[in-house]
Amino acid sequence: MPEAGLLRASTTGGDAERIYIASDNLLASKCLEVLASPIAYNVSRTLELYYNCGYSGQHEILLGVKASHIGGVTSFLTLGDAYSKKFNMTFTIYYEVHYGS
C-alpha cells in the first residue's frame, strides 16, 4: 500500500484490508532486498522510522538479531488505519505482541 509505505497482507480474502508489521513487512522487506526490488527501501525505511524496524521480539531472530520472546502467546495490537486512494479502501495496521514462553 503505497500511501503507508508498507505491504498489505493479501490481495484477496479477510487479510486484503490488513497490514502486519511483523512478520509480513519485516520479512518481506528483507526478501525484496535480496531481489533488488525498489520497494524494499520504501518498506524498510517506513519500518525503521515508525515501527521499531518491524521488530516484534520474535521474528528478527531470522535476521540474526536477538529475539526477546520465542514461543508463547501472540496477540495483535491495532495501530490505526490508513486510507489508500490507489485502492480506494482503508487498511488496518497491526503490530504483533509476544509474551510468555
Contacts in CASP RR format, 6 or more apart in sequence:
PFRMAT RR
TARGET T0000
AUTHOR 0000-0000-0000
METHOD contacts of the structure
MODEL  1
MPEAGLLRASTTGGDAERIYIASDNLLASKCLEVLASPIAYNVSRTLELY
YNCGYSGQHEILLGVKASHIGGVTSFLTLGDAYSKKFNMTFTIYYEVHYG
S
1 7 0 8 1.000
1 8 0 8 1.000
1 19 0 8 1.000
1 82 0 8 1.000
1 84 0 8 1.000
1 86 0 8 1.000
1 87 0 8 1.000
1 91 0 8 1.000
2 84 0 8 1.000
2 86 0 8 1.000
3 82 0 8 1.000
3 83 0 8 1.000
3 84 0 8 1.000
3 85 0 8 1.000
3 86 0 8 1.000
4 19 0 8 1.000
4 46 0 8 1.000
4 82 0 8 1.000
4 84 0 8 1.000
4 91 0 8 1.000
4 93 0 8 1.000
5 42 0 8 1.000
5 43 0 8 1.000
5 46 0 8 1.000
6 19 0 8 1.000
6 21 0 8 1.000
6 25 0 8 1.000
6 43 0 8 1.000
6 46 0 8 1.000
6 47 0 8 1.000
6 93 0 8 1.000
7 19 0 8 1.000
7 24 0 8 1.000
7 25 0 8 1.000
7 28 0 8 1.000
7 39 0 8 1.000
7 43 0 8 1.000
8 15 0 8 1.000
8 16 0 8 1.000
8 17 0 8 1.000
8 18 0 8 1.000
8 19 0 8 1.000
8 91 0 8 1.000
9 15 0 8 1.000
9 16 0 8 1.000
9 18 0 8 1.000
9 19 0 8 1.000
9 20 0 8 1.000
9 24 0 8 1.000
10 16 0 8 1.000
10 18 0 8 1.000
17 89 0 8 1.000
17 90 0 8 1.000
17 91 0 8 1.000
17 92 0 8 1.000
18 91 0 8 1.000
18 92 0 8 1.000
18 94 0 8 1.000
19 25 0 8 1.000
19 82 0 8 1.000
19 91 0 8 1.000
19 92 0 8 1.000
19 93 0 8 1.000
19 94 0 8 1.000
20 76 0 8 1.000
20 94 0 8 1.000
20 95 0 8 1.000
20 96 0 8 1.000
21 47 0 8 1.000
21 51 0 8 1.000
21 54 0 8 1.000
21 56 0 8 1.000
21 79 0 8 1.000
21 93 0 8 1.000
21 94 0 8 1.000
21 95 0 8 1.000
21 96 0 8 1.000
22 54 0 8 1.000
22 55 0 8 1.000
22 56 0 8 1.000
22 57 0 8 1.000
22 58 0 8 1.000
22 59 0 8 1.000
22 60 0 8 1.000
22 95 0 8 1.000
22 96 0 8 1.000
23 56 0 8 1.000
23 59 0 8 1.000
23 96 0 8 1.000
25 43 0 8 1.000
25 46 0 8 1.000
25 47 0 8 1.000
25 51 0 8 1.000
25 54 0 8 1.000
26 47 0 8 1.000
26 53 0 8 1.000
26 54 0 8 1.000
26 55 0 8 1.000
26 56 0 8 1.000
26 59 0 8 1.000
26 60 0 8 1.000
26 63 0 8 1.000
27 59 0 8 1.000
27 62 0 8 1.000
28 43 0 8 1.000
29 40 0 8 1.000
29 43 0 8 1.000
29 44 0 8 1.000
29 47 0 8 1.000
30 40 0 8 1.000
30 63 0 8 1.000
32 39 0 8 1.000
32 40 0 8 1.000
32 43 0 8 1.000
33 40 0 8 1.000
33 44 0 8 1.000
47 53 0 8 1.000
47 54 0 8 1.000
51 79 0 8 1.000
51 95 0 8 1.000
53 60 0 8 1.000
54 60 0 8 1.000
55 65 0 8 1.000
56 95 0 8 1.000
56 96 0 8 1.000
56 97 0 8 1.000
56 98 0 8 1.000
57 67 0 8 1.000
57 68 0 8 1.000
57 69 0 8 1.000
57 98 0 8 1.000
58 67 0 8 1.000
58 68 0 8 1.000
58 69 0 8 1.000
58 70 0 8 1.000
58 71 0 8 1.000
58 74 0 8 1.000
58 96 0 8 1.000
58 98 0 8 1.000
59 67 0 8 1.000
59 96 0 8 1.000
60 66 0 8 1.000
60 67 0 8 1.000
61 67 0 8 1.000
61 70 0 8 1.000
68 98 0 8 1.000
69 98 0 8 1.000
69 99 0 8 1.000
69 100 0 8 1.000
69 101 0 8 1.000
70 101 0 8 1.000
71 98 0 8 1.000
71 100 0 8 1.000
71 101 0 8 1.000
72 98 0 8 1.000
72 99 0 8 1.000
72 100 0 8 1.000
72 101 0 8 1.000
73 98 0 8 1.000
73 99 0 8 1.000
73 100 0 8 1.000
74 96 0 8 1.000
74 97 0 8 1.000
74 98 0 8 1.000
75 96 0 8 1.000
75 97 0 8 1.000
75 99 0 8 1.000
76 94 0 8 1.000
76 95 0 8 1.000
76 96 0 8 1.000
76 97 0 8 1.000
77 94 0 8 1.000
77 95 0 8 1.000
77 96 0 8 1.000
77 97 0 8 1.000
78 92 0 8 1.000
78 93 0 8 1.000
78 94 0 8 1.000
79 93 0 8 1.000
79 94 0 8 1.000
79 95 0 8 1.000
80 92 0 8 1.000
80 93 0 8 1.000
81 90 0 8 1.000
81 91 0 8 1.000
81 92 0 8 1.000
81 93 0 8 1.000
82 90 0 8 1.000
82 91 0 8 1.000
82 93 0 8 1.000
83 89 0 8 1.000
83 90 0 8 1.000
83 91 0 8 1.000
84 90 0 8 1.000
84 91 0 8 1.000
END
